[in-house]
Amino acid sequence: MRTIAVVPARLESTRLEKKLLRTILNLPIIVLTSKNLIESNLFDDVFVVTDSDEIIEVLKKHSINYLKSKKNHETGTDRISEFADHFDCDILINVQGDEPFINKIDLELIINTFENDNDKNIDVISLKKELINEDEIKNPNNVKVICDNQSNAIYFSRNQIPHNRFGATVKYFKHIGVYAFRKNALKHFSSLKKSNLEKAEVIEAIRFIENGLKIKILEVFNDYISIDTEEDLLNAKMLYGN
């Protein structure tokens, strides 16, 4: 099973200006994310897909493979789907450029789940991690996911879901920004129009749900720092170094 990692990258960001070119461990975040994927030795290839010449110049300096996309993509998955026919693989794992510390064990879990799916019933896999802290549960920067009894996603929201009206015992899970696709599923995603609920929540995974498709959600237990804000960047530097 040939598996590649693809990192969609755009320069514009609303909460942290040019965040993918900000540095941690003396490396631009987009470079750190890419190098961690390459050094995991899990993938047959690693690509960055971007429309930014500025990002491309940085990638060239660090000898990282890239493809230049059109500018008018609204989501990372739309961006990589432009090149679905270009990739020679069975599985594509879409890792967000602002997830530089994604854990190798969790990536292996995704790959092993596909390898053990002999009947190819699973088309898309993503990840979740339990949220304990009340502030994290309420934070709209943390996308929450709820699942059915077969661990398929029911819905994603920036709001606190489920709403615990009478104080029942419930768990809250953060959606980790990693999507793994069989190649045909990625091509199918690109053929779907952006859904109304996706527009409301600004969460691309909802496009699958609203079109009646399934996303298998695997629970992981490693901590993640997504770089969305200046505070996230400072926290990452405190943990990992400048």
Disulfide bonds with the S-S distance in Angstrom:
none
